[in-house]
Amino acid sequence: MQSIQPDQLRNIVITGHAGAGKTILCESLALAMGVTNRLGSIDDGTTLSDYSAEEVQRKHSLNTSVIHGFWNDKKINIIDTPGLLDFQGDVKSAMRVADTVLITVNAANGVEVGTDATWDYTKEYHKPTMFVLSRLDADRTNFNNTLEELRDHFGHLVTPIQFPAEEGLGHHILIDVLMMKQLEFSPDRPGNMTISTIPDLYLKRAEEMHQQLVEAVAETDEELMNRYFEVGNLTEEELRTGIKSALLTRTFFPVFCTSPLHLIGTERLLNIIVNLCPSPIERGPEHALCSLDDTERLLQPDPDGPTIAFIFKTMSEPRVGEISYLRVYSGHLETGHELIDVQTGQPEKIGQVYTIIGQKKTPVEKLLAGDIGMVVKLKDAHTNDTLADKGSNCRISPILFPVPVLASAIIPVTQGDEEKISAGLHHLHEEDPSFTIMHDVEFNQTILKTFGETHLEIIISRLQNKFNVTVEIAPIKIPYRETIRVTSTAQGKYKKQSGGRGQYGDVWVRLEPKERDSGFEFSSEVVGGVVPTRYIPAVEKGLRESIEAGVLAGYPVVDMKAIVYDGSFHPVDSSEFAFKIAASMAFKAAFDKAKPLLLEPFYELNVFAPEQYTGEIVGEISSKRGKILGMDTDARFQIVKALIPQAALTSFHHALIRLTQSRARYTYKFNHYEEAPPEIVKQVTSEKSVA
């Protein structure tokens, strides 16, 4: 296939809430472009973009996938993304390399939580954004309500370009207020759009919406505004020019109508993509970070410039190995190209370069600046890495993935699989950097942080399928701590005589409580040599080992000072070992008399939620022994600020999803330790006795 020049490219990402019709929209666009000769089915597992076994089984997109085709001599790269919130990392990575974002909205359901999340990412990346209403031929659709919801959520700059003549079953006619024409479609037949004059029945509404469109576009450009004041209208060509410019500045967000399952609106949407969506040239230069002087450089999408390509997704496929999806930002990429991974300085020799249609890979001679493609079996480069000509020190700004919040511990089903699990998780993390892996040294637990249960299930499934290792989810162990309330003293005497040299150590220890979070302190007040100086380190060692083991429930002791102040020794039988044991005995005896208590970790919690849910959220936090600190406001959300025990975080995650239908999000970080209530002390100490 001939290499495509940047001005002939359109890079589109299709996003939206789960079930909004993203994958079927991709199918309909592919069918209209002649990429495929039939419309795939999600239920049958025959779509181009949902091809993995997991996606076929679950009937949901779980990975980013790419298809491309040609329309009016332009190449359109389309990136299909998962709608499930657990896979928002894929959405961000795809959006990073696209030039235009299409947010699909189910016209029967309106704005959903995934719509909001995607919109936030478009703002972060400052991407041209269009809304595509889908399923207008389904029951219970309401164009007007959905449009009002879009404007309520995203502002008055949301402007319809089309409206359906009729909604629901049998819908097949759109009124286009940019062209001021009626578009009629014969359902399920590609190449079927018929353009005609708007009937009188819809003309008044079309004129009103056309006037709204003209005013909205005129407001985005001073020259167009002057033209509008002079003439009272704008031509279709002036509107197209204004819309194209306003998309780039995010001062205009058009709304289009489709019913992709029956190919209604598909051809018109393709025309819009090639005529209004920016090419890489029009989108403008990419920002690159140059490490030598830590400055930014603008990379023009010039095929004759230095080669710089960015890997936005790494995956592993059976019988193929590791594949890397990338976008070329400057220069070109071709087979045999010798580049470097700018992050590591490691050389990478490019094997065959491909373009992609789902799982179908087509070899190409080269990819030019602005294009999206794939290479296989890179040595070390992964997601977020930049490949460049040798000697280059410039890299594409990395994808900043959202922070996962659901923490889960995993344990091997088969003993001895720990190394296989570690290697497998490391490999999976290279494919999906949005989840994190942590090893808790205190409890020897492997902890994964994911975006939800489905995300966790997929990681566990891939561990088993790709690395033949099975794990189970285990409760996360809470790092309780022990401390004391009052000062106490006790003697520890270790005396053992069994023939020959015996063992003798005798110390008096005083324990004193310290301020919270002040740690442990040891000192000696021994005078007169009653405990020889050479045995003091052994006493300290015995005390430190005792505080690590704990007394009350087996957790480390904190916020305490231990002072050795008296004792005795035997000139023959005393030893470091004896004094270490004596110190441990004294510590336990003094600890029991010092009114010990259990401390539990509390986390600072910030919950971002629509206002209608705040009452229930406050109640849920309170029911989990949380403490409300206050409320704040952030754009569309109320922020509930609270403190919550770490032990309640997992159940709070599930409760929040249930209470808000996933419309809330939250962050948390460790704040402090505080005294655990009696019921928690009883529970923790009883678990210790059982163990």
MOMOVEN-V698912 format. One record per pair of residues at least 12 apart in sequence whose C-alpha atoms are under 6 Angstrom apart, sorted by the first residue. I is the first residue (numbers start at 1). J is the second residue. D is the distance in Angstrom with one decimal. If there is no record, write none. Layout:
I,J,D
I,J,D
This chain:
1,364,5.9
6,280,5.8
6,370,5.3
7,279,5.4
7,281,5.8
8,74,4.9
9,74,5.9
9,75,5.0
9,76,6.0
9,279,5.5
10,76,4.8
10,279,5.1
11,76,6.0
11,77,4.8
11,98,5.1
11,99,5.3
12,78,4.9
12,98,5.5
12,100,5.1
12,101,6.0
13,78,5.7
13,79,4.6
13,98,5.8
13,101,5.1
14,80,5.3
14,102,4.9
15,81,5.8
15,103,4.9
16,83,5.7
16,103,5.1
16,104,5.0
16,114,5.6
16,115,5.2
17,83,4.7
17,114,4.0
17,115,5.5
18,83,3.9
18,84,5.2
20,104,5.8
20,105,5.3
20,106,4.6
25,260,5.1
27,39,5.9
28,260,5.5
28,263,5.8
32,190,5.5
33,69,5.9
33,70,6.0
42,59,6.0
48,358,5.0
49,65,5.5
49,358,4.7
61,82,4.6
62,82,5.3
64,80,5.8
64,81,4.8
64,90,5.9
65,79,5.7
65,80,5.3
65,358,5.9
66,78,5.7
66,79,4.5
66,357,6.0
66,358,5.6
67,356,5.7
67,357,4.0
67,358,5.5
68,357,6.0
86,451,4.7
86,452,5.4
86,455,5.3
89,401,5.7
89,434,5.4
93,312,5.6
100,128,5.0
100,129,5.9
101,129,4.7
102,129,6.0
102,130,5.0
102,131,5.7
103,131,4.8
104,131,5.9
104,132,4.7
104,133,5.8
105,133,4.9
106,133,6.0
106,134,5.2
107,133,5.6
107,134,5.8
107,136,5.9
107,141,5.2
108,140,5.5
108,141,4.1
110,146,4.9
113,663,5.1
128,247,4.8
128,248,5.3
128,250,5.8
129,253,5.9
130,253,5.3
130,254,5.2
131,255,4.7
132,255,5.8
132,256,4.8
132,257,5.7
133,257,4.8
133,258,5.9
134,258,4.9
134,259,5.2
135,259,4.7
136,167,5.8
136,168,5.9
136,259,5.6
137,168,4.3
137,169,4.9
137,171,5.0
138,168,4.8
138,169,5.6
139,168,4.9
157,252,5.2
157,253,5.9
158,253,4.6
158,254,5.9
159,254,4.9
159,255,5.9
160,254,5.5
160,255,4.4
161,177,5.5
161,178,5.9
161,255,5.7
161,256,5.9
162,175,5.4
162,176,4.4
162,177,5.7
162,256,5.6
163,175,5.4
172,185,5.4
177,206,5.8
177,210,5.0
181,196,5.8
181,197,5.3
181,198,5.3
182,195,5.7
182,196,5.2
182,197,5.7
182,198,4.9
183,195,4.9
185,264,5.8
187,262,4.9
188,262,4.6
188,263,5.6
217,242,5.9
244,276,5.1
280,370,5.5
285,298,5.5
285,299,5.0
285,300,4.5
286,298,5.5
286,299,5.0
288,394,5.9
288,395,5.3
288,396,4.6
288,397,5.9
289,394,5.3
289,395,5.3
290,393,5.4
290,394,4.1
291,393,5.7
301,329,5.6
301,330,4.9
301,369,5.1
301,370,5.9
302,330,5.4
302,331,5.7
302,369,5.9
303,331,4.1
303,332,5.6
303,368,5.4
303,369,5.0
304,331,5.1
305,330,5.7
305,331,4.4
306,331,4.9
307,330,5.1
307,331,4.1
307,332,5.5
307,388,5.3
307,389,5.6
308,329,5.7
308,330,5.1
308,387,5.7
308,388,4.4
309,327,5.6
309,328,4.2
309,329,5.5
309,386,5.7
309,387,5.1
310,326,5.3
310,327,5.4
310,386,4.6
311,325,5.7
311,326,4.2
311,383,5.2
311,384,5.5
311,385,5.6
312,325,6.0
312,326,5.6
312,383,5.2
312,384,5.7
313,325,5.2
313,383,5.1
314,382,5.9
314,383,5.5
314,431,4.6
315,431,5.1
322,376,5.9
322,377,5.2
323,375,5.9
323,376,4.4
324,374,5.5
324,375,5.4
325,373,5.9
325,374,4.5
326,372,5.8
326,373,5.7
326,374,5.9
327,371,5.8
327,372,4.4
328,369,4.9
328,370,5.5
328,371,5.7
329,369,5.0
329,370,5.4
330,369,4.7
331,369,5.4
332,367,5.5
332,368,4.4
332,369,5.7
333,366,5.4
333,367,5.1
334,365,5.9
334,366,4.2
335,350,5.6
335,351,5.2
335,352,5.0
335,353,5.8
336,350,5.1
336,351,5.7
337,349,5.8
337,350,5.2
339,388,5.3
339,389,4.8
339,390,5.6
340,387,5.5
340,388,5.5
340,390,5.7
341,386,5.8
341,387,4.8
342,386,5.7
353,375,5.1
354,373,5.7
354,374,5.1
355,373,4.6
384,398,5.3
401,434,5.7
404,449,5.5
404,450,4.8
404,451,4.9
405,449,5.9
406,449,5.2
406,450,5.2
406,451,5.9
406,452,5.9
407,448,5.7
407,449,4.4
408,447,5.5
408,448,5.4
409,446,5.6
409,447,4.3
409,473,5.7
409,474,5.1
409,476,5.4
410,446,5.8
410,472,5.5
410,473,4.6
410,474,5.5
411,471,5.4
411,472,5.4
412,471,4.4
413,470,5.7
413,471,5.2
435,449,5.7
435,450,5.0
436,448,5.7
436,449,5.2
480,599,5.7
480,600,4.9
481,555,5.3
481,556,5.4
481,557,5.8
481,598,5.9
481,599,4.9
482,557,4.5
482,597,5.9
482,598,4.7
482,599,5.7
483,557,5.3
483,558,5.5
483,596,5.7
483,597,5.6
484,513,5.7
484,594,5.6
484,595,5.7
484,596,4.3
484,597,5.9
485,595,5.4
486,594,5.0
487,511,5.5
487,512,4.5
487,594,5.8
488,510,5.7
488,511,5.4
488,590,5.5
488,594,5.2
489,509,5.6
489,510,4.3
489,590,5.1
490,508,5.7
490,509,5.7
490,586,5.3
490,589,5.8
490,590,4.8
491,507,5.8
491,508,4.4
491,586,4.9
492,506,5.8
492,507,5.4
492,582,4.6
492,583,6.0
492,585,4.8
492,586,3.9
493,505,5.7
493,506,4.3
493,582,5.1
494,582,5.1
501,573,5.9
502,573,5.0
503,573,4.8
503,574,5.7
503,578,5.8
504,573,5.3
504,574,4.5
504,578,5.6
505,569,5.9
505,574,5.7
505,578,4.8
505,579,4.5
505,582,5.6
506,567,5.0
506,568,5.2
506,582,5.8
507,566,5.7
507,567,4.0
508,564,5.9
508,565,5.9
508,566,5.0
508,567,5.5
509,563,5.6
509,564,4.5
510,562,5.8
510,563,5.1
511,561,5.7
511,562,4.7
512,560,5.7
512,561,5.1
513,560,4.6
514,559,4.9
514,560,5.0
516,559,5.7
518,559,5.2
519,558,5.2
519,559,4.5
520,558,5.6
520,559,5.5
520,560,5.1
520,561,5.8
521,561,4.6
522,561,5.8
522,562,5.0
522,563,5.9
523,563,5.0
524,563,5.4
524,564,5.0
525,565,4.5
526,565,4.5
526,566,5.5
530,567,5.7
530,568,5.1
531,567,5.8
531,568,5.6
535,576,5.7
538,576,5.3
538,580,5.0
539,579,5.6
539,580,4.9
539,583,5.3
542,580,4.3
542,583,5.4
542,584,5.2
543,583,5.8
543,584,5.7
546,584,5.9
553,685,5.0
553,688,5.9
598,675,5.9
598,676,5.6
599,673,5.8
599,674,5.1
599,675,4.5
599,676,5.3
600,673,5.3
600,674,5.7
600,676,5.6
601,645,6.0
601,646,5.8
601,672,5.9
601,673,4.5
602,644,5.4
602,645,4.3
602,646,5.6
602,671,5.8
602,672,5.5
602,673,5.8
603,643,5.5
603,644,5.4
603,669,5.4
603,670,4.4
603,671,4.9
604,643,4.7
604,668,5.4
604,669,5.4
604,671,5.6
605,641,5.8
605,642,5.1
605,643,5.7
605,667,6.0
605,668,4.5
606,640,5.7
606,641,4.8
606,666,5.5
606,667,5.4
607,639,5.4
607,640,5.0
607,665,5.9
607,666,4.3
608,637,5.6
608,638,5.8
608,639,4.7
608,664,5.5
608,665,5.3
608,666,5.8
609,637,5.1
609,638,5.4
609,664,4.4
610,637,4.9
610,638,5.9
611,638,5.6
626,643,5.4
626,644,4.2
627,642,5.4
627,643,5.1
628,642,4.3
629,641,5.3
629,642,4.9
